[in-house]
Amino acid sequence: MNKLIIVAGVSGSGKTTIGMQLSKKLDIPFEDADDYHPQANVEKMQNGSPLNDNDRKPWLQNLEKKLQEWSKDKGVVLACSALKESYREILEQHEDIIWVFLDGSFELLKSRLDNRKGHFFSSKLLQSQLDTLEIPDYGIHVSVNQTIEAIVEEISSKINS
């Protein structure tokens, strides 16, 4: 089976940036879970409303099917918030996933979101994600208060050890 790595964390933690760099380093394709949201979810977030579990369930089920496909191909580095344990359980139904959790302070994350252009997620929703976040006691946990290169190096060394 090919590697399935999910880079998780709240919006602004750098899931996409770190995930893309990690995929290059490990020579595994990159995917962003945000690209698989139904249009109704995107519109809800664009309007400043947080998603609820009912909004997320079909999105997560679709991602779980994609993970099965990716495992049979070249594997994947997937950027996905995966905020709750129940969400992670849906994603991990059939596969052995390497979980990477990106951690950062509210101030750092809000600053990143406020400076981000062209993304549907508003920094006004950050607190709702932090309130929803269930921090697991497994996986690789990395502070995002360092350079991209240092983060990717830390993750890849832990994956390969």
NORSULCOR-V359478 format. One record per pair of residues at least 6 apart in sequence whose C-alpha atoms are under 8 Angstrom apart, sorted by the first residue. I is the first residue (numbers start at 0). J is the second residue. Records with the same first field share a line. If there is no record, write none. Layout:
# NORSULCOR-V359478
I: J ; J
This chain:
# NORSULCOR-V359478
0: 70 ; 71 ; 74
1: 69 ; 70 ; 71 ; 72 ; 73 ; 74 ; 75
2: 27 ; 70 ; 73 ; 74 ; 75 ; 96 ; 97
3: 66 ; 69 ; 70 ; 74 ; 75 ; 76 ; 77 ; 94 ; 95 ; 96 ; 97
4: 75 ; 76 ; 77 ; 96 ; 97 ; 98 ; 99
5: 76 ; 77 ; 78 ; 79 ; 96 ; 97 ; 98 ; 99
6: 14 ; 17 ; 18 ; 76 ; 77 ; 78 ; 79 ; 80 ; 98 ; 99 ; 100 ; 101
7: 14 ; 78 ; 79 ; 80 ; 81 ; 82 ; 98 ; 99 ; 100 ; 101
8: 14 ; 79 ; 80 ; 81 ; 82 ; 100 ; 101 ; 102
9: 80 ; 82 ; 101 ; 125 ; 128 ; 129 ; 132
10: 80 ; 108 ; 112 ; 120 ; 125 ; 128
11: 108 ; 109 ; 111 ; 112
12: 101 ; 102 ; 103 ; 108 ; 143
13: 101 ; 143
14: 78 ; 79 ; 80 ; 101
15: 31 ; 78
16: 147
17: 147 ; 150 ; 151
18: 29 ; 76 ; 77 ; 78
19: 29 ; 76
20: 151
21: 76 ; 151 ; 154 ; 155
22: 28 ; 29 ; 75 ; 76
24: 155
25: 155
27: 73 ; 74 ; 75 ; 76
28: 73 ; 74 ; 75 ; 76
29: 75 ; 76 ; 77 ; 78
30: 75 ; 76 ; 77 ; 78
31: 77 ; 78 ; 79
32: 62 ; 77 ; 78 ; 79
33: 79
35: 58 ; 61 ; 62
36: 58
37: 58
40: 50 ; 54
41: 119
43: 49 ; 50
44: 50 ; 119 ; 120 ; 121
45: 119 ; 120 ; 121
47: 120 ; 121 ; 123 ; 124
48: 124
49: 124 ; 127
56: 86
59: 86 ; 89 ; 90
60: 89 ; 90
62: 90
63: 89 ; 90 ; 91 ; 92
66: 75 ; 90 ; 94
67: 93 ; 94
69: 75
70: 94
81: 87
82: 128 ; 131 ; 132 ; 133 ; 134
83: 131 ; 132 ; 133 ; 134
84: 133 ; 135
97: 138 ; 158
98: 137 ; 138 ; 139
99: 138 ; 139 ; 140 ; 141 ; 154
100: 138 ; 139 ; 140 ; 141
101: 140 ; 141 ; 142 ; 143
102: 140 ; 141 ; 142 ; 143
103: 142 ; 143 ; 144
107: 144
108: 125
109: 122 ; 125
112: 120 ; 121 ; 122
113: 121 ; 122
139: 154 ; 157
141: 150 ; 153 ; 154
142: 150
143: 150
